[in-house]
Amino acid sequence: MICLENVNKSYRMGKNFLHVLHDVSLQVERGEFVSILGASGSGKSTLMNIIGCMDTLDTGRYTLDGISVEQSEPDVLADIRNKKIGFIFQKYHLIPKYSVLQNVMLPLLIRGTDRKSAQEKAEEILELVGLQQRKIQKPNELSGGQQQRVAIARALITRPAVLLADEPTGALDSKTGQDILSLFGALNRQGNTIIQITHDSNVAKAGSRILTLKDGVLSP
């Protein structure tokens, strides 16, 4: 599903270069649940951006679901992001003026799916994450855990090749965070490929495999 080989990434800082990722190699099989554990400054945000096709690597190779990402043009990368990756962020990024149902429908409407089909699929996904009864409410009427479930539903609706979660429980209390991790486990058992990036070792344990990123170096 995902194969990174000897990936390096640097950023210019004035006259100097900051080498953020050092020869990172990663393989994720279809249906895996992988946790990448790293402290602040370890390079995990940069790695997430590369896996999510939001940033480009300097050297190395990246193949996602059979596509050579490092050779792709920006418009192709945007298409890969839209079709292959479901993003789940710590801050949810829901649209406040839209209802729960409208937030979940949005990715399909952007793709050109007719409204009736988009609504039917959104309601199915909301049922899956236990929020069908909340579909007409606005995000600010929901708890943090419920908002994160909406974000997960929105990420799932396009049936992406991989769910990429960036600190998915970081804004939640411990019990609600565990509920979200339990949902991830259920989604993974249904065949969804999940990569979560976290600084919390307890959160990382939810994955079936834990990798550690330290000073830009990824290790088992």
URZI-V229519 format. One record per helix or strand. SS is the DSSP state (A for helix, B for strand). FROM is the first residue (numbers start at 0). LEN is the number of residues. Records with the same first field share a line. If there is no record, write none. Layout:
BEGIN
SS: FROM-LEN  FROM-LEN
END
This chain:
BEGIN
B: 1-12  15-13  32-5  58-6  66-2  84-5  98-1  137-1  161-5  193-5  208-6  216-3
A: 43-8  68-3  73-11  99-12  114-14  131-3  138-3  143-13  173-16  200-4
END
